[in-house]
Amino acid sequence: MDEFSYTTTLDVRVNDIDFMGHVNNAVYATYLEEARVDYFSDVLDVPLSDIDSVLAHVEIDYRTPITIDHDPTVALGVPEIGESSLPMEYEIRVDGDVAATAETVQVTVDPKTKETRPIADRVRADIAAHEGLK
């Protein structure tokens, strides 16, 4: 997880588990969302809802199941910052093993018109500083 700038630990809830005894594949997207919320809160000191963004893309590659006995850790980083887009890369780990890798893209939008708009300068600067981006 050294290549990631941020890490958070999540709890597996009973309702996350499917009839096969492991976390349902759809729940992984929720884990990514929880990690994004934590990132914005911890790194930018703002709620994700204050950023006026939408999730435009999500891609998840599953490697190993997560069960109720696990405490998944989600590492994430921002490899670059676009004009209005914020790609994020993730690694979900359990017991030192990679359970899944993922990528998402958040896009900032005007809340009234729903049109894309540039990422706010403060948000851009804070993320760039945290990630070591230029």
C-alpha positions in Angstrom: 0.0 0.0 0.0 3.0 2.3 -0.1 2.0 3.7 -3.4 -1.3 5.0 -2.0 -1.5 8.3 -0.1 -4.4 7.5 2.2 -5.7 4.4 4.0 -8.9 3.8 6.0 -10.3 0.8 7.8 -13.9 -0.3 7.3 -16.2 -2.6 9.2 -17.9 -5.5 7.5 -21.6 -5.4 8.4 -23.9 -8.4 8.7 -26.0 -7.1 5.8 -22.9 -7.0 3.6 -22.8 -10.8 3.6 -24.5 -12.8 0.9 -25.8 -16.4 0.9 -22.3 -17.6 0.0 -20.9 -16.2 3.3 -18.8 -13.4 1.8 -19.3 -9.7 1.1 -21.6 -9.3 -1.9 -19.8 -7.9 -5.0 -22.1 -4.8 -5.1 -21.0 -3.9 -1.6 -17.5 -3.3 -2.8 -18.7 -0.1 -4.5 -20.1 1.0 -1.1 -16.7 0.4 0.5 -15.1 2.6 -2.2 -17.7 5.3 -1.5 -17.0 5.1 2.3 -13.2 5.4 1.5 -13.9 8.5 -0.7 -16.0 10.1 2.1 -13.2 9.5 4.6 -10.6 10.8 2.2 -12.4 14.1 1.6 -13.1 14.5 5.3 -9.6 13.7 6.5 -7.5 15.2 3.7 -9.6 18.2 2.7 -11.6 18.7 5.9 -14.8 18.9 4.0 -17.7 16.5 3.4 -17.8 14.9 0.0 -21.3 16.3 -0.4 -19.8 19.9 -0.3 -17.7 19.2 -3.4 -20.7 19.0 -5.8 -19.5 16.0 -7.7 -21.0 12.8 -9.2 -19.5 9.4 -9.7 -19.0 9.1 -13.4 -17.1 5.8 -13.6 -16.4 2.8 -11.4 -14.4 -0.3 -12.2 -13.7 -3.1 -9.7 -11.5 -6.2 -10.1 -12.2 -8.9 -7.5 -9.4 -11.1 -6.3 -10.3 -12.8 -3.1 -13.5 -12.9 -1.0 -14.1 -10.8 2.1 -15.9 -12.4 5.0 -17.6 -11.2 8.2 -14.3 -12.0 10.1 -12.3 -9.5 8.1 -11.5 -5.9 8.8 -10.9 -4.5 5.3 -8.5 -1.7 4.7 -9.0 0.5 1.7 -6.0 2.4 0.4 -6.6 5.1 -2.2 -4.7 7.7 -4.1 -5.3 10.3 -6.8 -2.9 9.8 -9.7 -3.8 13.0 -11.5 -6.3 15.9 -11.4 -8.3 16.8 -14.5 -10.1 20.0 -15.2 -13.4 18.7 -13.8 -12.5 15.1 -13.2 -10.9 13.4 -10.3 -9.7 9.8 -10.9 -9.0 7.7 -7.8 -7.3 4.4 -7.5 -8.0 1.9 -4.7 -6.8 -1.3 -3.2 -8.9 -3.2 -0.7 -6.9 -5.5 1.5 -7.8 -8.2 4.1 -5.2 -10.0 6.2 -2.4 -8.5 4.0 -3.9 -9.9 0.8 -5.4 -7.8 -2.0 -9.1 -8.5 -2.1 -9.9 -6.1 -4.9 -8.5 -3.2 -6.9 -10.6 -0.4 -8.3 -10.8 2.9 -10.1 -13.4 5.6 -9.9 -13.8 9.0 -11.5 -15.6 11.8 -9.7 -16.7 14.8 -11.9 -17.5 18.2 -10.4 -20.8 19.6 -11.6 -22.8 22.8 -11.1 -25.7 21.8 -8.8 -28.2 23.9 -10.6 -27.4 23.2 -14.3 -25.8 19.8 -13.8 -23.1 20.8 -16.3 -19.5 20.0 -15.5 -17.4 22.7 -13.9 -13.8 23.0 -13.0 -12.6 21.6 -9.7 -12.3 24.4 -7.1 -8.8 25.9 -6.7 -8.7 25.1 -3.0 -9.7 21.5 -3.5 -7.2 21.1 -6.4 -4.4 22.6 -4.3 -5.1 20.5 -1.2 -5.3 17.2 -3.2 -2.2 18.1 -5.2 -0.3 18.9 -2.0 -1.4 15.7 -0.3 -0.7 13.5 -3.3 2.6 15.2 -4.2 1.2 16.3 -7.6 2.4 19.3 -9.5 
